[in-house]
Amino acid sequence: MTGTTAVPTTSDSRTPGQIWQRARGILLAVLVLVVAGVAFAALQSGGQHGRLDPRSPDPQGSRAVAELLRAQGVSVDVATTLAEVTSAAESDTTLLVAGPNLLTSHQQRLLSAATAESGGRTVLVAPGPASVARLAPPVRAESAGPVAGRSPNCALPAARAAGTADMGGTHYSTETDGATACYPDAGHATLLVLPERQTGDTVLLGSPDIFRNDRLDKRGNASLALQLLGSRPHLVWYLPSLDDPSAIETGSEKPHDGADEAGGERSFISLIPSGWLWGTLQLAVAAGLAAVWRARRLGPLVTERLPVAVRASESTEGRARLYRKANARDRAAATLRAATRTRISPLLGVSPRDSESPEVLLPAVTARLSTPGEDLGTLLFGPAPADDAALVLLTDQLDALEREVRTS
């Protein structure tokens, strides 16, 4: 009857308890991050609707201006999909696009086509160069500037009635006939009104500050916001969302410019918000730092007694096999020469400290030998052998030199 023999564990083996103790810190940190992320997402999805949201009472929200518009008889509807926006685009409607830069190029082209013939007013909040090229092609977006109290310096009735307002941000310029440029900064407009077909127009704002709850009561911000958004009885407040089906561009839609010549469906990576990508990168960096923190640190060498006695010949043979496997002829030759110098230096009356000095050792060897036959400097301090045969020859020559020194 044969019994099974348990495999002995080595000092490098880890028990489940040890593995748990080493990993529980990292697992706890990951758990805390996940719980914090879920809690933060739950808070954000509650009563706080976010920046420029007409339902949000937060300082960055726009509930105050929405309530003032309702008090004046303007109906305010929030739209989160492009389908809702295009169906509501009428001559009696003002469309506020709170985040034109969040729209894909496909959505921007659809939005431009829907509002071009509507006859209503379209208000674009801080569109960048790429957004302006699709939503208001005659306009050029310039560099951004600070938001500050500025004078209108234009003939727009709404701006003249409001007076000084908190304007700035992106600068706009155009050569379109009939365009009205207001609140200039460094020679460029921060509020630009473009006339459209029929009775419609497009308003470009360089900054959203006049719509914010914490800025509405400053200067003429409330007057300017109410006049820009209350010129028509119906206001559609468009907040782009990630779950909008129109964000996915199909191959049946042909791009209008060279930005999306490839067409086809967008990749999964392109649908992931940039914040998640940055978050993943931060987690990767944190994991790398944790790995460095928890890595084993090598301290100074400590001598230990071997559990078993190993013969010197076996150690020498094992080291020689390692040298041969690594083709380390230079290390092997250096070891052989150093060992020969160490053994013959006491026989020559040379101290061990001077055995590594050619100026001291070589004259002593020459004086000891009656007929030195080879170049002792090359033999004891020469370069590494070129091949294995030269290494074997060097070994024989060193043995012969040591025997001659001992017998002389």
N, C-alpha and C positions, 0 to 999 in steps of 0.2 A: 504494500500500500504506500503510495507516494503522497507526501504532504506538500502543500504549497508553501513556498518560502516568501515571506514578506520582503518587499524591496526596501532596503534601508534608505532613510531620508538623509540627504546631505545638508550641510550648513546653508546652502543656497535655496533649499526648499522652503515653501511658504505654506503654513497651515491656513485653512479658511478663516480662522479668527484673526491671524496676522494680516491677511489680505483685506479683510473688512476694516481693520483698524487703520490701515494705510489709505484706503480709498474712501472712507466715510466722510472725510473733510471735503474732498472734491465733490462727492455726491450731494452733500448738504449745501454746498455753494450753488450747484446747478439747480437744486430744488428751490432754493431761495430766489434765484433769478427767475425761474418759471412762475412761481407764485406771485412775485412782484409784477411780472409782465401781465399775467392774467388779471390781477387786481387793478393795474393801471388801465388796461383795456376796458375793464368793466366800468371804471369811473368815467373814462372818456366817452363811453357809449351811453351814459345816463343823461342827466340834465344838462351837462356841459356839451354843447353841440360844436363848439370850435370857433375858429377865426372867421369873421364876417358872416356868421350864421344869424339870420334874422330871428331865430328862436332862442339865441343864447344871451343871457344877461351878463356874461363875463366881460371884463374890460375890452377884450379883443373881439367880442361879438357885436351884433348889430340889431339887437332887439329894440333899442330905443328909437332908431329911425324908422323901423317897421311899424311900431305902434303909433308914431306921429303921422305916418302916411295913412294908416287906417283911420285915424281920427279925422283926416281931411277927406275921407271917402274913397281912398285908393285901395283896391283889393290887392293883397300881397299873397302870392302863392310861391311855395318853395318847390323847385324842380331838381331832381337828382339824376335824371336821364336825359339824353339828347332827344329821345322821342317825345317826351313831355314838352320840351322847349320848342321843337319844330311845329308841334300841333297847336301851340299857343301863340305863335308868331303872327300877330295881326297889326293893323294900323293903329288900333287903340291900346297897344301893349308896349310897355317898356321892359326890355330884357336886360337884366344885370347879370353879367358873367363874372362871378367872384374869383374864379381861378382859371383864366384862359390858358395859362402856361401848363396847367395840369392835363389839358386835353391832348389827345394824340393828333397827329397830322390829319388822319382820316376824319376825326370828329370836328376839327377846325374847318375842314373843307365843307362838311355837311352843314355846319352852323352858318358859315358864310353864305352858302347857297340859299338857306332857309330865310335869312334875314335880309338878303339883298332886295327882294321884291315885296317885303312885308309892309313897308310904309311906316313901321314903328320906329322906336328909338332903341338902339343897342348901346349899352354902357359896358366897356371893357376895363376891368380894374387891373392896372399895372401889367399890361401885356409886354412880353419881351420881344427881342428881334425876330425870333422864329415865329411867334404867334402873330405879330404884326404883319409879317410877310404873307400870311394866309387870310387873316381876318380883316385887315385894312391895308391892302397892297400899296396904295399911294404913299403910305407913311413909312418913315424910317425911325427906328428906335435908337436913341443915342445912349451915352453913358448915364448912369444914375447919379443923383445928387441927394443932399440931405433934405429932410422934410422940415419946413419952417413956415412961419407966417409970411405970406406973400400977397402982394397986391395984384388984382386981375389984369390991369393994363390991356384991356380988350373991350370990344363993343358988345360982348355977349350979355344979354339982359340978366340972366341968372347970376353971372359972375359980378356984374356991376351992382346988383342988388345985395349980394352977399358981402361984397367988399373983401377985406383981408381974410384969408383962410389958410389952413395948414396944408400946403401943397409942396410937392417935390417928387423925389423918387426918379423914375425913368423919364428921360427927356424925349420929346417927339418933334419931328420936323417933316414938312410936306410942301409940295409946290402945287397942290390941288387948288383950283379956283373955288372961291367961296368958303374955304376952310377958315375957322376961327381959332387962333392960338391965344391962350390965356395963361396967367400966372407964370410968366417966363422965369427961367433960372439959367444963367450963363448964356443967354441968347436963344434958348430953346424952350418950347412950351411944355408945361407939365399937365395942362388940360387942353385937349384938342378936339374940336367938333368938326366932323366931316359931313357935308350934305349928301343925302342919298337920293335915289329916284323917288318920285312922288313927294310925299311930305316927311319921309323918314330921315334919320341922321344917325351917325355913330359917334359916340363920345369916348375918348381915351383918357383915362386918369393915370397919372404916373405913380400915385400912392393911394392906398385905401383908407388913410387915416380919417378922412371926413365922415366915414360911415361907422367908425368905432364908437362904442358906448362911452369910453373914457375921454374921447375927443369931441363928442358931438356938441358939448356946451362951450367949446372954446371958439373965440373969434366968430367968423361967419360960417363955420362948418355946417351947422344945422340948416341954415338958410340955403347954402349951396347944395347940400345933399337932398333936401326936400324938393328943390326946383329941378334938379337933374332927374330925380326918380319919380316925381309927381306930376310930370307934364301930361300924362295920359292916365285914364281911369283904372288901368290894370297894370300890375307890376309882377313879372315872373323873376324870381330870385334863383338863379341857376348855380347850384353847388355841385361841381363834378364829383362823381363817385367812382370807385374802382369796380363795382359790380355792374356798371353800365354795359349792356351788350354791344353798344356801338363802339366800345373801345377796341373790339376785335375786328380787324380789317380783313375781309375776305378777298379772294382772288378775283371776284366779279367786279370789284370796285377798282377802276383804273386811276392811279395817282395823277394829280394835276401838275405836279412838279417833279423834280429829280430826286427828292428826298427819299421817296419810297418806290423806286423804280422796280424793285424786285417783286412787290405785291405779295400775294399769298398770305397765309395766316401768320400772325405774330407768334414768336416763340414763347415758351412758358417763362423763361427768364425775363423777357421784356415786360411781362405782366406783373412781376414782383416789384413792389415799391422800393425805391432806393433806400429807404430807412431800414428795411429788413436786410438788405445786402450789407449795409454798414453795421447793423447789429450782429450779423453773422461774422463779419470780419473782427469785430471787437471780441466776440466770444472765442474766436480762434486765437487771438492774441492773449486773452486771459488764460485759455487752456495751455498755451505755450509757456506763459509765465508760471503757472501752477506746476507744470512739469519740471521746469528749472528749479522751482522752490523745493519740490519734493524729491528731486534727484539725489542719489547717494553721493555724498561728498567724500572724496579720497583724502585721508589724512596722512601723516608721516608713516613711513614703513616701520613695522614692528617685527622684530625677530621672534620666531616661535620654534620650539623644539618639534622636530618631525615625529609623527606618531610611530614610525618604524625607521630602522636603520637602513640607509642606502649606501651601498659601496661606492667609493670614489670612482671606480672604473665605470660603473653604470651611469653615474652623473656625467662623466666626461663623454661617454659614448652618446648619451641622450643629447647633450649640447652639440656634439659634432653632427648628429643627424639633423638637428634643427638648422645649423649653419648650412649644411649641404642642401637641405630642402629650399632654403631661401637664397641659395647662391651667394652667401655672405662670405666670400673668400677674404675680403678686407678685414672683417671682424675676426675671422679665424686666424689669419696671419698676425694680426695685432696681438691677439691673445697668446699665440705661440711665442712670439718675440718677447713680449713682456714677461712671460713665465721663464724663458731662458735667461733674460737679463737679471731677473730676481734671484735665480739660483746660482748664477756664476759671480754675482757682485760680491758676496761674502768671501768667496775663494780668492778673489783678486784684491781684497782689502778695500773695497769700495763700499761706502755706506748705502743702505737702501734708498736714501733720498737722492743720491747721485747716480743711481742705476739708470735713470731715464735721461741722463745728460750725455750726449755723444762726446762732448769735449773731455769728460772725466773718464767714462767707461772705456772708450776705444783705445786710448793710450795704455791703459792698464792691461787690456787684452793683448795688445801688440807686444808689450814688454814681457808678458807671461809666456807667449808662444814663441818657440824657437824659429819656426818657419811658417809664418802666416801665409796661407795659400790663396785665399779669396779676399774680396773687398769686404772687410768687416763692417764698414758703415752701411753698405747696402744690405748685408745679411741681417744685422741687428736693428737697423732703423730705415730700411728701404721701403719702396712702394708696395702696394698690394699685388699679389700674383695675378697674371692674366688669365689663367685657366687652372683646372684641377691638377694637371700634371706639374705645373710650376709650384703649386701649393705643396704637393707631396715632396718635390725636390727641396723646397725650403725647409720642410720638416726634417728631412734626412741631414741637411747641412747644419741645422741648429743642433741636432743630436750629436753629430760628429764634433762640432765646436765645443759642446759641453763636456763630452768625454775627454777631449784633448786638454781642456783646461783642468779637469780633475786629475789627469794622470801626469801632467807636466810639473 
